[in-house]
Amino acid sequence: MASKADATPRPSRHRKPSTAALTFGALGVVYGDIGTSPIYAFRESLVEPARNSLTPVEVLGVISLLVWTLVLVVTVKYVILILRADNNGEGGILSLFALAQRALGRRTPALLAIAILGMALFAGDAIITPAISVLSAVEALAIVAPGAQQVVIPLTLAILAAVFWVQRHGTGRVSIFFGPIMLVWFLTVGVLGLVAIVRNPAVLAAANPFYAIEFLAEHGLGAMPVMGLIFLAVTGAEALYADLGHFGRRPIRIAWNAIVLPALVLCYGGQGAEVIGDPAKASDPFFLLAPEGLMLPLVLLATAATVIASQAVISGAFSMAQQAVQLGFLPRLEVQHTSGVQRGQIYLPQVNGLIFAGVVALVLSFGSSGRLANAYGIAVTGTMMATTILGMVVSRRLWQWSKLKATLVWVPLLTIELAFFAANVTKVAHGGWVPVVLAVLVGFTIRTWIDGSQYVLRKSRSGGVGIETLAKSVGRSAHVTEVPGTAVFLTGDRNFAPAALLHNLKHNHVLHRQNLIVTVVTETTPTVPADRRAAVEKLDERFTRIVLSFGYMEEPNVPKALKGAASLGVNFDIMRTSFFLSRRSFRSSTSEGLPRWQEAIFVTLTKYASNATDFYRLPTNRVLELGEQLAI
C-alpha cells in the first residue's frame, strides 16, 4: 500500500528579507527591461508622424498612447490581475500554464499549444532584448562624439560578450549593485522629465486619453505602424509576473506604483515637452533631455542600465528553460549552480551559447536599434496574449469568476493586445520576421521533443513486462543468483520493469537483495513538501516501487529523497547501493514512428541531453549504464 515519506524540513537560518529590501531588489531585476524602454520607445514612435511636419497635437497623441498603454497593460493587467495568479508563490507563463492545467484537471492540447507559443516567443524576446537595449545606449555616443559612430557595433559586441561570459561565474556578486544603479536610473530619468515638463507644462494635457483616441481616429490605418512601436514601452512587463517567486507580489507592486511608473510617465512627458518645443529633438529625445555637460554621464548610466536589463532577461531564459526541462518540454539540459546561497542563481551553458549567437547575429544583421525595433513587438505581444488567455482560464476555473465578469475584464485587455499584435504584424517584412522565425524554430523543437518522448514511452510499453509479473516470475526462477546490497532502477513508467533490470537479468542472471524501482515525476506545483516527496509500495521481499515527486522549480536529487524515505521502511545505504540506468540509442525506421524530419531533430536533441547521473544527482562511482536500442 502506498504511503508518504515523513520528513520535516529544517528551518532556514536566514531571516526573510524585509519588504523594503525586496522592493529595492525588484528595481534591479524586475524592471530593467521596461525601465530602459524610454531610450528608444518614444523616439521610434515618432518616426512615422515625423515624415510630415510634426504637430504638437500629434506629439500629445503619442505621449497619451504611451502613458495609457502603461496604465492598461502593465498596471491593470499585470500589477492588479496577473500577479494574483501565483502558483504557490511562483510566477511566469509556465506557472500560469500549470495553474490552468490543474484548474481544468488535465493537460489539453489547446493549453499545451498556448504554453509552447508563450515559451517560443519569450525565447525571441530573450535574444532581441540584449541586442536592442545595449545597442540603443551605445548609439548615444554619436551624440557626445559624432566620430564615435564607427565604434558603436564593435563596442556593443564587446559589452554583450562580457555580459554573456560572466554568466558562467554567476551574477550574485555584481547583482548587489543592480538595485542602486536602477534606483539612480529611475530618479535620473524622472527628474530630467520633470524639469522638461516644468519648462513646457502644455504636455500635461496628454494625460487626457482623448488625445490618444483622436490620434488613432485621425490617422486611421496610418496609425498602425505607430501602435506597433508604442508597444516598445511595455517590453519587459512579463518580468513582473516571471519574478513573482523571487520578490513577492507586494514588493513588485510597491516598486511599480511608487517609483517605476511615476519615473516612466515623467520621462515620456519630458521627452514630449522637449519635442513640442523643438521638433528637431525628435531624432533622439531621450538623451537630448540632458544638459550638454551631463550627456556623457547619462550615456554611461544608460549603458549600465541596459546591461542590467539584458542580465534580467538572460536569467529569465535560464529559469524558463529549467522549468521546461522539468515539465518534459525539453531534453535534460546541463544546469550549473553559481551560488551556494541563492537557489535561482543558475547557468545553462547550452542556452547561454544559443542566446549569445542569436544576439550577435541580430546586432550584425540590423546594425541599429531603430531597425531592430521593428523585430521586437511581435514576440512581446504574442507572449502577452498567451498570458491573457491562460489568465482567463485560471480566473474562470480557479478563482470561480462568473462568465460575465471574466468577459468584462479579460476581453477588453485581449482586444487591446490583439490591436497591438495586428500593428506589429505590419512590420513582418521589415524585421518582424525575426521573432516569428525564432518562435517557429523553438516551437517545433519543443513539439518534437514532446512527440518523440511520448512515442518512445509507447514503444517501451508495447514490448515491456509488468513489474508485478516480473517480480513473481523471478521469485520462482532457479537461474537467478541473489547478491547482497541494494539496486536502484530509474524508470519513466512505474508499471513496467525498467529495461536496465531486464538486461541485467538476461545477461548477468543476478538480482540484488533489495531492488528499488524508482520513478521521478514532476508536479504542477513549484515545490513539493518533504512529507509528500515519496510514495512507497512494497511489491514483495525483493521489490519495492517508489514514486518521487518534485516541483517544476526543484532539482531532483534522488539519493537525498531516498534517504528521506527511510521512515517508510526503505533501507537505503548509499555505500551499498548501485544505480542502474538505461542508455537508449535510436535507429531510423521507415515503417513506423515519427516523420523523417521530426525523427532527425529528436535524435539530435537526445545527443545534447545532459547525463542522467548529473541530472538526478547520482553518485558517479555507483552508477551502471546498460544500453538499449529503439527503432523510431
N, C-alpha and C positions, 0 to 999 in steps of 0.2 A: 504494500500500500504506500502511495506517495506521501511524503512528509516534507516539512520545510526546515532548512537549517536555522539554528537558533544562535545568532551571534549578535552581540551588542556593539555598535560602532564606538570607538574611543572618542571622547570629546576632544574638540580641537583646542590646541594650546593658544591659538591666535584669536584675539578679540575681533569681532566683526567690525569692519571699518565704519566710521560714522557716516551719516547722510551727507555731511559737508565734504568729507574726503571722497566719497563715491561720486558726488556731483562734480567735484573738481576733476576726478579721473575721467568721467564721461566726456568732458570737454575735449580731452586729448585723444580719445579713441572713437567715440560715437560720432562726433560732429566734425571730424577732419575733412571729410569729403564735401558735405553740404556747406561747411564753413568757408571753403575756398572757392565755391561757385561764383561769388561776386567778381572774381578776377576776370571771368570771361562771359558769364551768362548775359548781363545787360549789354555788353559790347556786341555780342553776336546777335542778340535780339534786335538791335538797331540797324543791322546790315541792310535788310530789305527796305524798311521805311526810308533809310538814308539815301537810297538810289535816286529818289527825287528830293526836293528840298524838305528837310526835316522840320516839322512844325511843333510848337510847344504842346499842342493837344495830342499829337502822336506820341511824344515822349511821356506825357502823363498817362496815356493809354497803356503803354508798355510797362511803366512802373506799376500801374494798378494791376495789370495781369500778373506781374511778378509777385507782388505782395499778397494778392488773394489766392494765388497758387500755393504759396507757403502756408497760408491760413487753412485752406480747404484740404489740401493733400497731406500736409505734414501735421498740422495741429489737430484738425478734426479726425482725419483717418487714422494716422499713426499714434499720435500722442494720447488722444482721447479713447479711440476704439481698439486698434490693433494691439496696443500694449496690454489690454485686458486679457488677451488670448495667450496666457503664459502656460506652458506645459511643465508643471512642477518647477516653475521659476525660469525655465529656458524659453528662448525665442528663436526667430528665424523661420524661413519658409518650410524647412524640413520639420521643425517642431509643429508648425501650423498644420502641415500635412499629417503628421502623426496624431494630432488632436482631432482633425476631421475624420481620419480613419477610425479612431477609437469611438468617436461620436456616432459614426454610421455602423460600427461593429464589423467592418470588413474593409478590404482594400479594393476599391472599384477601379476599373480601367480609366475612368474619367479623372478620378483623384490622382492616380499614378501619372497620367499624362500631364496634368497641371503641375505636379511636383517636378517632373522631369523638365518641363518647359521653364519653370522658375529657376531651377538649378542651371540649366543650359544658358539662359540669358544672364544670370548672375556671373557665370564664367566670362561672358563677353564684357560685362561691366568691370570685372576684376582686371582685365587686360587693358581696357581703354582708360580707366581712371588714372593709373600712374602716368600713362603717356601724356594725356591732355593736361593733367594738373601740373606736373613738373615743367612741361614744355611752355605752358602759358606763363608761368612765373619767370622762367629764364628768358623768354622773349622780351620781357620788360627791360632787359639790359640795353636793348637797342634804343630805348628812350633816354637812358642815362648817358650811354656812349654809342652814338649811331654806328660807329665802325665795328661794334661787337656783334653785329648780325651774323657774321660768318662763323662765329664760335657757338652759336645757340644750339645747333644739333649736337656737335661733339660734347659740349658741356652737359646737355640734357642726358645724353647716353652715359656719360661718366657718373653723374649723380644717380641715375637709375641702376647702373651696375653696382654702385656701392650699396644702395638700398637692398638689392636682391642678394648681394654677397653676405651682408650682415645677418641675413635670416638664419643661416646655419649656426650662428653663435648666439642666437636669441636676442630679443629686444628688451628683456627685462631691465637691463642697466640703463638703457637710453630712454625707455618709456617713462621713466620718472620725470623726464623733462617735458613730456608731451602736454600735460595739463597746464603748467605755467606758460609754455610757449603759446598754446592755443588761447589761453586767457588774455595774454598780451595781444594776440592777433584780434580777437573779438573786440576788445576795448579800443584797439587802434582803429579798426575799420568803422566801428560805431562812432568814435569821436570825429574822425575825418568826415564821415557822412553828416553828422550833426552840424559841424562847422559850415559845411556847404549849404545845408538846409537853412541855417540862420541867415546866410548871405542871400538866399533866394527862397523864401518861405512859400512861394506860389506852388511849389512842388507838393506841398501837403494836401493839395486837392486830390492827388492820386489815391488817397485813402478811400475816396468815394468809388465804389465799384461801377458807377455809371460810366466812368472813363474807359474802363476795360470793355464794357458792353458796347459802348459807342465805337471803340476802335475795331472790334470784331464786326459790327454791323456795317461800318463804313468801308472796310477793306474786303469783306466777303471772303471768297476763296483765296484772295491775295493775302489773307491773314494766316493761312495755313503754315507757310514757312516760318513765320514769327512764332506761332504757337509751338512748333517743333523745337525752337531754340529757347523759348521761355522755360521749357521743361528742364533745361540745364540747371535751373535754380534749385530743383529738388533732388538732384542726383545725390545719393548717399542717404536718402530718407529711410531706405531699408535697414540701414545700420542701427536706427533707433530700436528696431524690433530684434534684429540679429544679436545685439549685445545686451539684451534684457537680462540674461543669466549672469553676466559679469557685474552689472551695476544695479540692477533692480529698477522697478517701474518709477518709484518716486524720485530718485536722483536724476534719471533721464528726463523726466517731466520738468523738474525744477531747473535743470540746466537749459532746457529749451525755452521755457517761458520767461526765465529771469535774465538770461544772458544771450543765448544764440539768436532767438527770434528778434528781440529788440535791435541787436547789433546788425543783423542782416537787413532789416527794414530801414534802419538809419543809413546803412551803406548804399542800398539801392536808391533810396530817396536822395542822398547826397550826390550820387552819380547823375541822377535825373536833373537835379538842380544845376549842376555844372554844365550839362549838355543844353539845357534850356537857355542858360546864359551865354554859351558859346558852342554852337553846333559842331564846330571843328573838333571839339574834345570827344566826339562820338567814336573817334578812331581807337581810343584806349581810355575810357572814362574812369576806370578804377585807379590806375596809377597816377593819372592826372589830378586826382583828388589831393595828392600830397604836394606840399610846397617843394620847390626845386631842391632845397637843401636836404629834405627828408626823403627824396626819391630813392636813393641808393639803399638806405636802411629799410625802406618799405619793400624793395625788391628782395633783399636778403631775408626779411621776415616772411615774405610770401613764399620764398623758396623753401624755408624751413617748414612752413605750414603745409605746403603741397607734399613734401616728403612724408610728413605725419599722415596726411590723407592717404597717400599711397600705402603706407605701412598698415593702416587700418583695414584697407580692402584686401591686402595680401593675407593678413592674419585671418580675415573673414573667410577667404578662399580655403585656407588650411583647415579651419574648423568645419566648413561645409563639406569638404572632401572627406574628412574623418567621419562625419555623421553619415555620409553617403555610403562609405565602406561598411559601417555597422548595420545599415539598413539593407545591404545587399545590392546597392545600385552600382557599385564599382568593385573591382578586384581589390584584394588586400594591398594597401599601399604602405610603404615604409614610413613610420612615424617616429621622429626623434624628439625627445624632450629636452628643452633648452633651459629649464628651470626646475629646481628641486622643491620649490615652494608653490609656484603657481601652476595649476593643472592645465590652464589654457595655453601656456607657452609651449607650442609645438612647432615642428618644422617638418615639412614633407618635401624631400628633395625633388621627386618627380614633378609635383605640382609647381614648385618654385621654378624649376627649369622651363616648364611649358609656358608659364605666365611671362617669364623674362623674355623668352624667344618671341612671344607674341607682341610684347611691349616694344621691343627693339624693331620688329618688322613694321609696326604702326608708325613709330617715330620716323623711320627712314622713308616709308611709303608716302605719308601725308605731309611731313615736313613743317607743319604749323598747327597751332591749336585751333585756328579758325577753320581749317579744312577738316581737322579731326572732330570738331564739334558736330559735324553732320552725321558722324558714326555713333554718337552717344545715345540719342534719345530712345531708339527702338529697344535696346537692352533694358533700360530703366523702366519705360512704360510697360513693357511686356511682363517684367518681374512684378511690378506693382499690380497689374491686372490679375495675375495669378494669385497674389496675396489677397486681393479683394474677394475673389471667387471663393477661396478657401475660408476666408473670414465670414462670408455669408453662410457657408455650411456650418461652421462652428457656432455662429450666433443662433441659427435655427435649431440645431440638434443638441448643442451642449448648454447654451445659455437659455434655451427654451423661449426664444423670441417668437412672437406671432409672425405669420407670413406678411401681414401688413406692415408691421414695424420694420422687419428685415428689408422689405422692399423700399420703404420710405428712406431708410438710412443708406443702404448699400447701392441701390440702383443709381441715384444721382452721382455718387462717387465713381461708380463704374462708367457712367456716361461721360464724366469729365475725363477720365483716363482713356476712354476709347477715342475721344476727340483729340487728345494729345497723341495717341498712338497713330491715328489717321494722319495727323500733321507730320509725324516723323516718317511715315511710310513714303511721303513725297520726297524724302531725302535718300531713298534707297540707291538711286543711280549716282549720287554724289558722296558716297561713303557709308550710307546707311546699310549697305550690303554686308559690311564687316561683321556686325553683331549677328546678323541673320545667318551668315555662313558659319560663324563660330557656334551659334546655338544649334544649328543643324548637325554639325560635327559632334558636339558634346552630347546632344540628344540621341543621335544614332549610336554613339558609343555606350551610353547608359542602357538604352533599349536592347542593344546587342548583348551586353553582359547579363541583363536580367533574363532575356530569352534563352541564352546559352546555358546559364546556370540552371534554369528550370528544366531544360531538355536533359542536361547531364543528370539531374536528380531523377527524372522519369526513367532515363536509361538505366541508371543504377538500380532502381526499384524493380524494373522489369526482369532483371536477372538475379535479383537479390534473394537472400534467405532470411526469413524472420528470426529475430534474435531469440525469441522463446523456443522456436523449433530447433535452432542450433544448440541452445543450452540443453535441451532434452536429449538430442542425438549424441552430443559429446559425452554426456553423463553415462550413456550406455556403451560407449566405444572403448575397446581394449587396446587400440592402437595409438592412443594419445598419452604422452608422458606428462605428469604434473610436476612442475618445478616451483620452488618457493618464491615468495615475493608478490608484487602487485604489477599488473599490466593495465595501462590506461589507453583505451582506444577512442580516438576522437572521430565522430561521425556526424554528418549533417542530417541523418534520418534516424530518430531514436527507435524506430520499429524494426529496422533491418540490421543484420550483422555487418559491421564495418569490413570493407574489403581487406584491410590490413590483418584483421583477425582471421578471415578465411584463408588468406595466403600463408599466414603463419602456421595454421593447422595443416594446410595442404602440403607445404614444403618442409616444415620443421617437425611436425607432429608433436608440438609442445603447447602446453596450456599452463598459465600461471595459476597459483592457488587462489588468488583474488583477481578478478577481471572487471574493471570499471568501464562500462560503455557510456561515454560522455558526449552529450550534445550541448552545444552552446547556442542559445537563442537570444535575439535582440528584441527587447520590448519597445513599445511605443512611448515609453516614458524616458526622460533623460537619464535617470539613475534608478537603480533597484536597491531597496534597503537590504542590509546584510542578512536580516532574518528571512528574507524571501529569495535569497540568492540561489539556493539549491533545492531541488526536489529529488528525493531518493526512493528508489523502488528495488527491493531485493528480489531477484528472479529465482535464485537457488543459492546453494552454499558457495558456488564459484562465481556467479554472475550478478552484478548489480548495475542497474540502469540509473544514470544521473543526468538530470537536465539542469544546466547552469544558466541563469538568466542575468543579462546585463542590460543597462540602459544604452540608448544610442549615443550618449555622450561619454560613456565609460569605455575603458580599455579592458578587454577580457584577460584576466590573469587566472589561468586555470589552476595552477598549483596552489595559489593562495585560497581560491574558492573551495578546492577540495579539502584543504586543511581546515577551513571553516566549517566543513560538514562533518567533522569528527563526532559531534554530539548526536548525529543521526546514525551512528554505527559504521561510518566509513573509516576503516583502519588505514590511514594514509601516512606512510613514512617515505619521504622523498628519496632517501638513500637506498631504499629497497624497491623502488618503483621504476618501471620502464614505460616510456610513452611511445606508442606506435601510431604512425601517420601513414596515410595512403598518398603517394605522389602520382598523380594522374598525368599521363601523356595522351595526346589525341591524334588520331589519323583521320584523314578525309574519307567520307563515304558518299558516293554519288547517289545511292539508292535511298538514303534516309537522312533525317536530321535537318540542320539549318541550311538555308540557301548558301551557295558557294561564297558570295561576297561577305555575308554575315559570319560564316564559319571562319574565314580568314582573319577577320577582326577579332573574333572571340579567342582564337588560338593565340594571336599576338598579345592580347590582354593577359592571358594566363601566364605568358612568359615573363611579363613585367610585374606580376603579383609578388608581393614580399613573402618570405618564408613563413610557413605556419608556425614554426618553432618560435620565431621572434614575435609574431602577431599575438600568440596566445601565452607569451612569456614562459615558455617551457625551458627547463634546464638543458642546454645544448649537449651536455655529455651523457644525457639519459634518454635521448631520442633515437628511435629506429624508424627508417622510412622504407616502405615496401611499394614497389612500382605497380601501376595498373594502366592498361591502355584501353581507351574507349574510341569507338568509331562515331563520328558526328557528321 
